[in-house]
């Protein structure tokens, strides 16, 4: 038997960083994000020998273990092993053996929520195999617990919920792990225009988001007014973005993105750098009205809003910086799983 799943990666459009504790616990956070036609994939194949094989096809990493209920966390393939360990803890199962393989359509550390989306996809494959009765909120919270509690990885909450629910969502984050996902009903012609005007650019660099996120958390704990005020403004930015999308005020989106880009740099050091500032300035000179760094910052993907037909001169300019334009489409579906007999 073969059990497969896929979960979509996401871009954050507004409110980034306000889903991270302790800010969200104390003040409440708000984020608007959308899922893309880039996915994390997971496959579980049954084996006829007492062996566990785990493999990341995109990273070209593979490990084999004798059948057991817990796998060692060693710093390599820990997301795959962490999900298996938690599933075995909460839903013990026996079988002769299996081969778990994964593939992600974007590099780790690129700012599209790859790690959390991968965890969701792996849970989806195990849930498909074991017929676990997990709803969307259950699945997302389960992924969050595995990453943040079991594996002690720093980060926020939006990625797990985006991957599970899919589509455009306005998300609210509160204390005690309370999350409310509000799906947005946006007119298709607005989405078509947004897709045309929003350019997704990979800088060909990646970063370790945990360092930036830990500094952000430290700034809140130490009551750093500049950082906290920036997060307040980003939360308001999420509300502004929601209104602009719902009423079709699309030409205002570039300004909203630009406003958020300036605010986010006050949250923590190294969110931007000289190279990214140069790219951002050049894109605006070529016709973009705003943009942002996707994810925690420091590298990875950037997005630019290019009204009219300005996407074409902006793309031409971006080619000068050694990165690449990534084609995409918005998706409406979240985690999907299926069985092949």
Secondary structure, DSSP 8 states (H G I E B T S, - for coil): -EEEEEEEEEEEEE-TTTTSTTHHHHH-EEEEEEEEEEEEEEEEEE-SSSEEEEEETTTTEEEEEES-S-----SSSHHHHHHHHHHHHHS----S-EEEEEEESS-TTSSS-HHHHHHHHHHHHHHHHHT----HHHHHHHHHHIIIIIS-----SHHHHHHHH-SEEEEEE-STT-EEEEE----HHHHHHHHHHEEEEE-S----HHHHHHHHHHHHHTT-HHHHHHHHHHHHHHHHHHHHHHHT-GGGHHHHHHHHHHHHTTTSTTSS-HHHHHHHHHHHHTT--EEEE-TTSSSSEEEEE--TTTHHHHHHHHGGGT-EE----B-S---EEEEE-
